[in-house]
Amino acid sequence: MPIAPSLLSSSSSVSQFLPRFPNANRFNVASRSRAATVVAASVTDLASIDSTTIAVVGGGSVAALAAMVSLTDPERRRKLQAEEVGGGDKEVVREYFNSTGFERWRKIYGETDEVNRVQKDIRIGHAKTVENAMLMLTEEGSLAGVTVCDAGCGTGSLSIPLAKEGAIVSASDISAAMVAEAQMKAKQQLPSENLPRFEVNDLESLSGKYNTVVCLDVLIHYPQNKADGMIAHLASLAEKRVILSFAPKTFYYDILKRIGELFPGPSKATRAYLHAEADVERALRKVGWKISKRGLITTQFYFSRLIEAVPM
């Protein structure tokens, strides 16, 4: 169940994310020199989104607000939430996405107008990630007959487009509610012979061999020490390529995430972990994979690094 990494604004638009990936190893769609701006988000908007949502402020205000971070204790709040469901991160995530989180993110990933502007912005950001993942997947040819594992499929936002392209899709999510929603949507949009195979499963329990493994916006639930093992596991399932998206860890984004924790909405029940691109790359290289393509998708409240890795 992908939960969208949320972010501070970028001046980039979807047109700035190149429609075709160049042969060069790196491209970047977000202007690093953009002027800091204050995004006018109401407290109501901020309180109604989850732990990955960031209180957005101008660059000049970040330093001042950073001092306020020490006045909050989000870790204590998270421990209490974990105790309520009787487990750690995995149990918290499963419980959240089978209850309040499911209702919230079903709206964000859906087409309903019952979303506030921050949620709508996150919807746009996640859609850009799916769109550009599909560009990566189709760049080298048809997906007809290609086996794809969609790890953390959510409500099927990637699984269904993959199946429409003829891919043989195995999709899974830790949330039974998310899987049920994805199955319903797939049946509405696809002929029976093209339906993905959906199952309720966590990432650690996935098995099999696939041409391609995709995991979008899920690593945000894993601290780096666990993410290393998860990346290795996903790579072990893939034969040709692995596509990952994650919230990149930089000093600036990390401060914004911490500031966002000053606004604990009532349904904040999951930890949100940022990952340094170098750490993800190191984890891949450790198991014999290298990054071949990179992209950065940003909107006002969403940010996600998108990479494709291939065997070395």
C-alpha positions as CSV (number, residue, x, y, z in Angstrom):
1,M,0.0,0.0,0.0
2,P,1.9,3.0,-1.2
3,I,1.6,6.0,0.9
4,A,2.6,9.1,-1.0
5,P,5.7,10.9,0.1
6,S,4.6,14.5,0.7
7,L,6.6,17.6,0.1
8,L,7.3,21.2,-0.1
9,S,6.6,23.0,-3.3
10,S,8.5,22.7,-6.5
11,S,8.0,24.9,-9.6
12,S,8.3,21.8,-11.8
13,S,5.3,20.5,-13.8
14,V,4.6,17.2,-15.4
15,S,5.9,18.5,-18.7
16,Q,9.3,19.0,-17.1
17,F,9.6,15.3,-16.4
18,L,11.0,14.2,-19.7
19,P,8.6,12.0,-21.7
20,R,11.5,9.9,-22.8
21,F,14.4,8.9,-20.6
22,P,17.8,9.8,-22.1
23,N,20.6,7.3,-22.2
24,A,22.5,9.4,-19.7
25,N,22.4,8.1,-16.2
26,R,20.9,11.1,-14.5
27,F,18.2,13.7,-15.1
28,N,16.4,16.0,-12.8
29,V,13.1,17.8,-13.2
30,A,13.1,19.9,-10.1
31,S,15.0,23.2,-10.1
32,R,17.4,23.2,-7.3
33,S,17.7,26.9,-7.4
34,R,14.0,27.6,-7.1
35,A,13.0,30.4,-4.8
36,A,11.5,29.4,-1.5
37,T,7.8,30.2,-1.3
38,V,5.2,30.0,1.3
39,V,2.4,27.7,0.4
40,A,-0.9,28.8,1.9
41,A,-2.2,25.6,3.4
42,S,-4.7,25.9,6.2
43,V,-4.3,24.1,9.5
44,T,-7.4,22.1,8.6
45,D,-5.8,20.9,5.4
46,L,-2.6,19.9,7.2
47,A,-4.3,18.1,10.0
48,S,-6.3,16.0,7.6
49,I,-3.4,14.2,6.0
50,D,-1.1,11.7,7.4
51,S,2.4,11.4,8.7
52,T,4.1,11.9,5.4
53,T,2.5,15.3,4.9
54,I,4.8,18.2,5.5
55,A,4.0,21.7,6.9
56,V,5.2,23.8,4.0
57,V,7.1,27.0,4.7
58,G,9.5,29.3,2.9
59,G,13.2,28.5,3.0
60,G,13.8,31.5,5.2
61,S,11.4,30.2,7.8
62,V,12.8,26.6,7.9
63,A,15.6,27.5,10.2
64,A,13.3,29.3,12.7
65,L,10.8,26.5,12.7
66,A,13.4,23.8,12.9
67,A,14.0,24.9,16.5
68,M,10.4,24.1,17.3
69,V,10.9,20.5,16.3
70,S,12.6,19.7,19.5
71,L,9.5,20.7,21.4
72,T,7.5,17.8,19.9
73,D,7.8,14.2,20.6
74,P,6.5,12.3,17.5
75,E,8.4,9.1,18.4
76,R,6.6,8.9,21.7
77,R,3.3,9.4,19.9
78,R,4.2,6.6,17.4
79,K,5.2,4.2,20.2
80,L,1.8,4.7,21.8
81,Q,0.1,4.0,18.5
82,A,2.2,0.8,18.0
83,E,1.2,-0.3,21.5
84,E,-2.5,0.2,20.7
85,V,-2.3,-2.4,17.8
86,G,0.1,-4.7,19.6
87,G,3.1,-4.6,17.4
88,G,5.8,-2.6,15.5
89,D,5.8,-0.8,12.2
90,K,4.3,-3.6,10.1
91,E,1.3,-4.1,12.4
92,V,0.7,-0.3,12.6
93,V,0.8,0.0,8.8
94,R,-1.5,-3.0,8.4
95,E,-4.0,-1.7,10.9
96,Y,-3.9,1.8,9.5
97,F,-4.5,0.8,5.9
98,N,-7.3,-1.5,6.9
99,S,-9.2,1.3,8.7
100,T,-8.9,5.1,8.7
101,G,-5.9,5.0,6.3
102,F,-7.8,3.0,3.7
103,E,-10.7,5.5,3.6
104,R,-8.3,8.4,3.4
105,W,-6.1,7.0,0.7
106,R,-8.9,5.5,-1.3
107,K,-10.2,9.1,-1.8
108,I,-6.7,10.4,-2.6
109,Y,-6.1,7.7,-5.2
110,G,-9.6,7.9,-6.5
111,E,-11.5,10.5,-8.5
112,T,-13.8,11.8,-5.8
113,D,-14.0,15.6,-5.2
114,E,-14.2,14.9,-1.5
115,V,-10.5,15.8,-1.0
116,N,-8.9,19.0,0.2
117,R,-6.3,20.8,-1.8
118,V,-3.3,19.1,-0.1
119,Q,-4.8,15.7,-0.7
120,K,-5.6,16.6,-4.3
121,D,-2.0,17.7,-4.8
122,I,-0.7,14.4,-3.4
123,R,-3.1,12.6,-5.8
124,I,-1.4,14.5,-8.7
125,G,2.1,13.7,-7.4
126,H,1.4,10.0,-7.1
127,A,-0.2,9.9,-10.6
128,K,2.9,11.5,-12.0
129,T,5.0,8.7,-10.3
130,V,2.8,6.1,-11.9
131,E,2.8,7.8,-15.2
132,N,6.6,8.0,-15.3
133,A,7.0,4.4,-14.0
134,M,4.9,3.3,-17.0
135,L,7.2,5.3,-19.3
136,M,10.2,3.5,-17.8
137,L,8.4,0.2,-18.3
138,T,7.3,0.7,-21.8
139,E,10.4,2.5,-23.1
140,E,12.1,-0.6,-24.3
141,G,9.2,-2.3,-25.9
142,S,5.8,-3.9,-25.4
143,L,4.8,-5.3,-22.0
144,A,2.7,-8.0,-23.6
145,G,3.4,-11.3,-21.8
146,V,6.0,-9.6,-19.4
147,T,5.7,-10.8,-15.8
148,V,5.6,-7.9,-13.4
149,C,5.3,-8.0,-9.6
150,D,3.6,-4.9,-8.2
151,A,4.8,-4.9,-4.6
152,G,2.5,-2.7,-2.4
153,C,-0.2,-2.3,-5.1
154,G,-2.5,-0.1,-3.0
155,T,-5.8,0.4,-4.9
156,G,-4.3,-0.8,-8.2
157,S,-3.1,2.5,-9.7
158,L,-0.2,0.8,-11.4
159,S,-1.4,-2.8,-11.6
160,I,-4.4,-1.9,-13.8
161,P,-2.4,0.2,-16.4
162,L,0.2,-2.6,-16.5
163,A,-2.5,-5.2,-17.2
164,K,-4.0,-2.9,-19.9
165,E,-0.6,-3.1,-21.7
166,G,-0.7,-6.9,-21.6
167,A,1.6,-7.5,-18.7
168,I,1.1,-10.6,-16.5
169,V,0.7,-8.8,-13.2
170,S,1.1,-10.3,-9.7
171,A,-0.1,-7.6,-7.2
172,S,0.0,-7.6,-3.5
173,D,-0.5,-5.4,-0.5
174,I,-0.4,-5.7,3.2
175,S,-3.9,-4.3,3.5
176,A,-6.8,-6.6,2.7
177,A,-9.0,-3.5,2.2
178,M,-6.7,-2.1,-0.4
179,V,-6.5,-5.4,-2.3
180,A,-10.3,-5.7,-2.3
181,E,-10.6,-2.2,-3.7
182,A,-7.9,-2.9,-6.4
183,Q,-9.7,-6.1,-7.4
184,M,-13.0,-4.3,-7.7
185,K,-11.5,-1.6,-9.9
186,A,-9.7,-4.1,-12.1
187,K,-12.9,-6.1,-12.7
188,Q,-14.6,-2.8,-13.8
189,Q,-11.8,-1.9,-16.2
190,L,-10.3,-5.1,-17.5
191,P,-11.5,-8.2,-19.3
192,S,-11.3,-11.3,-17.2
193,E,-8.3,-12.8,-19.1
194,N,-6.2,-9.7,-18.3
195,L,-7.0,-9.4,-14.6
196,P,-3.9,-9.2,-12.3
197,R,-3.5,-11.8,-9.6
198,F,-4.1,-10.0,-6.4
199,E,-3.1,-11.3,-2.9
200,V,-2.8,-9.9,0.6
201,N,0.8,-10.2,1.5
202,D,3.6,-8.1,3.0
203,L,6.8,-7.4,1.1
204,E,8.9,-9.8,3.2
205,S,6.7,-12.7,2.2
206,L,6.7,-12.2,-1.5
207,S,8.2,-15.0,-3.6
208,G,8.6,-16.2,-7.2
209,K,10.5,-14.8,-10.2
210,Y,9.4,-12.0,-12.4
211,N,10.9,-10.1,-15.3
212,T,10.3,-6.8,-13.4
213,V,9.6,-5.9,-9.8
214,V,8.0,-2.5,-9.1
215,C,7.6,-1.0,-5.6
216,L,6.2,2.5,-5.6
217,D,6.0,4.8,-2.5
218,V,6.3,1.9,-0.1
219,L,9.9,2.2,1.3
220,I,8.7,5.2,3.3
221,H,7.4,2.6,5.8
222,Y,10.9,1.1,6.3
223,P,13.9,2.6,8.2
224,Q,17.1,2.3,6.3
225,N,18.4,-0.7,8.1
226,K,15.3,-2.6,7.1
227,A,15.0,-1.0,3.7
228,D,18.4,-2.5,2.8
229,G,17.1,-6.0,3.3
230,M,13.8,-5.2,1.6
231,I,15.6,-3.8,-1.5
232,A,17.8,-7.0,-1.6
233,H,14.7,-9.2,-1.3
234,L,12.9,-7.3,-4.1
235,A,16.0,-7.6,-6.3
236,S,16.1,-11.3,-5.7
237,L,12.6,-11.6,-7.2
238,A,13.5,-9.8,-10.4
239,E,15.3,-11.0,-13.5
240,K,15.7,-7.9,-15.6
241,R,14.9,-4.8,-13.7
242,V,13.6,-3.3,-10.4
243,I,11.8,0.0,-10.3
244,L,11.5,1.8,-6.9
245,S,10.2,5.1,-5.7
246,F,11.0,6.6,-2.3
247,A,11.0,9.9,-0.5
248,P,14.6,11.2,-0.8
249,K,16.4,12.2,2.4
250,T,18.2,15.5,2.2
251,F,18.8,18.1,5.0
252,Y,16.1,20.3,3.5
253,Y,13.4,17.6,3.1
254,D,14.3,16.1,6.5
255,I,13.7,19.4,8.2
256,L,10.4,19.8,6.4
257,K,9.3,16.4,7.5
258,R,10.2,17.2,11.1
259,I,8.3,20.4,10.9
260,G,5.3,18.5,9.5
261,E,5.3,16.5,12.7
262,L,4.3,19.6,14.6
263,F,0.8,19.1,13.0
264,P,-0.2,15.7,14.3
265,G,-3.5,14.9,12.6
266,P,-5.9,12.5,14.4
267,S,-5.1,9.6,12.1
268,K,-1.3,9.8,12.0
269,A,-0.5,6.2,12.7
270,T,2.5,5.4,10.5
271,R,6.1,6.4,10.7
272,A,7.5,8.1,7.6
273,Y,11.1,7.3,6.6
274,L,13.2,9.3,4.1
275,H,16.0,7.6,2.3
276,A,19.3,9.0,0.9
277,E,19.7,8.1,-2.7
278,A,23.2,7.0,-2.0
279,D,22.0,4.5,0.6
280,V,19.5,3.0,-1.8
281,E,22.1,2.8,-4.5
282,R,24.6,1.1,-2.1
283,A,21.9,-1.4,-1.1
284,L,21.4,-2.3,-4.8
285,R,25.0,-2.5,-5.7
286,K,25.6,-4.8,-2.7
287,V,23.4,-7.4,-4.3
288,G,24.7,-6.9,-7.9
289,W,22.4,-4.3,-9.3
290,K,23.0,-0.7,-10.6
291,I,20.8,2.3,-11.2
292,S,20.3,2.9,-14.9
293,K,17.6,5.7,-14.8
294,R,16.6,8.3,-12.3
295,G,13.9,10.8,-12.0
296,L,12.5,13.2,-9.4
297,I,8.7,13.9,-9.2
298,T,7.6,16.8,-7.1
299,T,4.5,18.8,-6.6
300,Q,3.7,21.2,-3.8
301,F,3.2,18.5,-1.1
302,Y,4.6,15.4,-2.7
303,F,8.2,14.4,-3.6
304,S,9.4,11.0,-4.8
305,R,12.7,9.8,-6.3
306,L,12.1,7.3,-9.1
307,I,14.8,4.8,-10.1
308,E,15.2,1.9,-12.4
309,A,17.9,-0.7,-11.6
310,V,19.3,-3.5,-13.7
311,P,21.8,-6.3,-13.0
312,M,25.4,-5.2,-13.1
